[in-house]
């Protein structure tokens, strides 16, 4: 009999996370107070405090939800046609290429900045970064196992390089003054993966 209550609780928390996102994207992280989020979600402040013990806990949950959603989409990418196709598709799930992903990236950047001065969010950021590192490491492993990583390349270095590339594309995508539908971001990813397949410059 506990399963429906568990499902209801998860759904309710998911709706609260969405409310946090809407406030952050519309008004900025400083306005994502318990009162404003409760109003956005159509709940009383007391009801929201019953679900989350503190403001930082509420924000940390919203950050965790970003990781959950990205992970779900990455796992759901069709892998039937090989890593040369599904790895770029996985990377695209992290980029601000539509309204949903743009909102996620906006939330992520806002939290990353706030986590520099908030210990609770810093701990959550570490966990989220670990999940992302595992995702990038898995992508590099898929490419390497398919012979798409050049001789002499260190997988750990290439994992970090891919992560840094995606971080840069996220920031560029959010700050872009023109909208090309993500064409340039996709071309940059393809160019990077093509370079990854070549031997390291240090290889004799």
FENLIN-V801346 format. One record per residue. RES is the residue in three letters. BURIAL is I if it has 16 or more other C-alpha atoms within 10 Angstrom, else O. D_FIRST is the distance of its C-alpha to the first C-alpha in whole Angstrom. Layout:
RES_BURIAL_D_FIRST / RES_BURIAL_D_FIRST
This chain:
UNK_O_0 / UNK_O_4 / UNK_O_6 / UNK_O_7 / UNK_O_8 / UNK_O_9 / UNK_O_11 / UNK_O_12 / UNK_O_14 / UNK_O_15 / UNK_O_17 / UNK_O_18 / UNK_I_20 / UNK_O_21 / UNK_O_23 / UNK_I_24 / UNK_I_26 / UNK_I_27 / UNK_I_28 / UNK_I_30 / UNK_I_32 / UNK_I_33 / UNK_I_35 / UNK_I_36 / UNK_I_38 / UNK_O_39 / UNK_O_40 / UNK_O_40 / UNK_I_38 / UNK_O_40 / UNK_O_38 / UNK_I_35 / UNK_I_34 / UNK_I_31 / UNK_I_33 / UNK_I_34 / UNK_I_30 / UNK_I_29 / UNK_O_31 / UNK_I_31 / UNK_I_27 / UNK_O_27 / UNK_O_26 / UNK_O_27 / UNK_O_29 / UNK_O_27 / UNK_O_23 / UNK_I_24 / UNK_I_25 / UNK_O_22 / UNK_O_21 / UNK_I_24 / UNK_O_26 / UNK_O_29 / UNK_I_31 / UNK_I_32 / UNK_I_28 / UNK_I_27 / UNK_I_30 / UNK_I_29 / UNK_I_26 / UNK_I_28 / UNK_I_30 / UNK_I_27 / UNK_I_26 / UNK_I_29 / UNK_I_29 / UNK_O_26 / UNK_O_27 / UNK_I_31 / UNK_I_29 / UNK_O_27 / UNK_O_30 / UNK_I_32 / UNK_O_30 / UNK_O_30 / UNK_O_34 / UNK_O_35 / UNK_O_37 / UNK_O_39 / UNK_O_42 / UNK_O_43 / UNK_I_43 / UNK_I_46 / UNK_O_44 / UNK_I_40 / UNK_I_41 / UNK_O_43 / UNK_I_40 / UNK_I_37 / UNK_I_40 / UNK_I_40 / UNK_I_36 / UNK_I_37 / UNK_I_40 / UNK_I_40 / UNK_I_41 / UNK_O_39 / UNK_O_38 / UNK_O_34 / UNK_I_36 / UNK_I_38 / UNK_I_36 / UNK_I_34 / UNK_I_38 / UNK_I_39 / UNK_I_36 / UNK_I_36 / UNK_O_40 / UNK_I_39 / UNK_I_37 / UNK_I_39 / UNK_O_42 / UNK_O_40 / UNK_I_39 / UNK_O_42 / UNK_O_42 / UNK_O_38 / UNK_O_37 / UNK_O_34 / UNK_I_34 / UNK_I_37 / UNK_O_34 / UNK_I_32 / UNK_I_35 / UNK_O_35 / UNK_O_32 / UNK_I_32 / UNK_O_36 / UNK_O_35 / UNK_O_32 / UNK_I_35 / UNK_I_38 / UNK_O_36 / UNK_I_35 / UNK_I_39 / UNK_I_40 / UNK_O_38 / UNK_I_40 / UNK_I_43 / UNK_I_42 / UNK_I_42 / UNK_I_45 / UNK_I_47 / UNK_O_45 / UNK_O_47 / UNK_O_50 / UNK_I_50 / UNK_I_51 / UNK_I_54 / UNK_I_56 / UNK_O_56 / UNK_I_53 / UNK_O_51 / UNK_O_47 / UNK_O_46 / UNK_O_49 / UNK_I_48 / UNK_I_44 / UNK_O_45 / UNK_O_48 / UNK_I_45 / UNK_I_43 / UNK_O_46 / UNK_O_47 / UNK_I_44 / UNK_I_44 / UNK_O_47 / UNK_I_46 / UNK_I_43 / UNK_O_46 / UNK_O_48 / UNK_I_46 / UNK_I_45 / UNK_O_48 / UNK_O_50 / UNK_O_52 / UNK_O_52 / UNK_O_50 / UNK_O_51 / UNK_O_47 / UNK_O_47 / UNK_O_50 / UNK_O_51 / UNK_I_48 / UNK_I_47 / UNK_O_51 / UNK_O_51 / UNK_I_48 / UNK_I_50 / UNK_O_53 / UNK_O_51 / UNK_I_49 / UNK_O_53 / UNK_O_54 / UNK_I_52 / UNK_I_53 / UNK_O_57 / UNK_O_58 / UNK_O_58 / UNK_O_61 / UNK_O_61 / UNK_O_61 / UNK_O_65
